[in-house]
Amino acid sequence: MEENKELIAQKIMKGLIEFRRLHKHKSPICSLTHSEIIVLSSIKSYVETHKLGIKTSELSNILNVASPTITQQVNSLERRGFVERAVDKEDRRAVRIKVTEKGEEVLKKASEEFEASINGLVEYLGPGQSEQLADLLSKTFNYFMNNENNL
């Protein structure tokens, strides 16, 4: 019985590792990497709530990523016209980042592509297995949220 649990655990770990590798091998969505989409989406969400642009340090804290990494991502997004930087009117030392119209468009397209991908998965699995997968993912999330030492 214990051996069976270990085999199942190994199978789950293999599946999770494969998913982690998946976004590295899959072609980028809308010419953006998975990480860039997350950064762009986080900037947009912050601005929707706070109305001001976000500082690099705030973005770094939200995403729990080192500031130099965020700076590289933002530089890349800015070069391609997806974000813009502006000096903070109240604190001239601070620079705030906002999503441009081009960035909004690419986020919308990325969201549509992701939704189409999930709809394709539902079609592939069928209603029963899709419902089962959704329930299992929810349970898995709750397990790891309530047992933080497991990750």
N, C-alpha and C positions, 0 to 999 in steps of 0.2 A: 504493500500500500504506500509506504514512504517513498519507494523507488518510483511509483507512478506519479506521485506529487512532484517529484524532482523533474521527471520528464515533461510534465505539463508546464511547470515553471520555466524550464528551458525553452519550450515551444513559445510561451508568451514572451519571454525575453527576446528570442529571435525575431518574432513578429514586430516588437517595439523597435528593435534595432533597424529592421528593414524599413519601417516607416520613417525613422530618423534619416536614413540614407536616401529615401525616396526623393525628397525635395532638392537634394544636392545633384541628383542625376536627371531629374525632370527639367525640361526646358523652362526658362523663366516665364512668369506670367507678365504679359504686357511689357516685356523688356526689363522687368525688375526681378531681382532675386527675392526669395522668400523673406530674407532679413530686411530688405529695403521696403517691401510691402508692409511689414510689421512696423517699421520706423515711421513710414508715411502715414499709416493708419493711426498710430499713436499720436502723432503731431496733430492730425485732424481732430481726433477725439478730445485732446486737451484744449484745443482752440475753441471747439464747440461749447465746452463747459466754462472755460475761463475768459473767453473772448480775446485775450492777449495771445501773442505767439508764445511759444515755449522756449525756454533757455536750454542749451545743450546739457547743462548739469541736471536740470529737471527731467529731461528725456532719459538721460543716463540712469537716474534713480528709478524712474517708472519702469524701465525695461531691465533694470539690474545688469547693466552692461557698462564696461569701462568707458569713460569720457572720450579717450582717443578713438575708440571703435565707433562711437556715435558720431564723432566729428568727421571721420572718414565717410561714413554712410551719408551724412548730411551734405558734405562736400560733393559727393557723387550725385546725389539727388538735385542739388542746386545747379551743378554744371549742366544737367539735362533739363533744367527748367521745371522740376516738380515741386521745389520749395524755394522760398525766398527768405532772406535775412533782412532785418531792419533794426536800427538802434532803438532801444526802449526810450520812449519820450520822458519817462519819469526818472530813469537811471541811465544816463548816457553811456555808462560803462558796460551795460548789459546789451546783448544782442538777442533778439527774439526771432524764432523761425515759424513760418506759416506755410501752408500748402497753397500752391498756385492753382489757377484754373486748370492748367494742364495736369497737375497732380491730382486734382479732384476727378478729372476725366479718366485718368489711368486707374485710380482707385475704384471708380464705378465699373470700369471694364474688368478689372481683376475680380471684383465681387461677383459680377455676372458670370465670369469664367468658372469661379469656384462653385457657384450655385449650380451651374450646368454640370460640373463634374460630380457633385453630390447627387443631383437628379439622375445622372447616368449610373451611379452606384446603386441607387434605389431601384432603378429599372433592372439592373443586372442581378441584384440579390432577390428582388421581389418584395412584396409588402411584409410578409411574415419575418423573413430574415432581417430585413431593414429595421423593423420594429425591435427585434431582438438585439441587433447591434446597437441601436440607440439606447436601449435600456442598459446593456452591458457597459457602454462607454460612460453613461451617467453614473453607474455604480462604481466603475473604476475611478472616475474623477473623485467621487465622494470618498472612496477608500483612501486615496493618496492625500486628499485635503485633510482628512481627519487623522492621518498617520504620517505626519510630515517627516518622520525619521526614516521612512521607507524609500525615499528618493535619494 
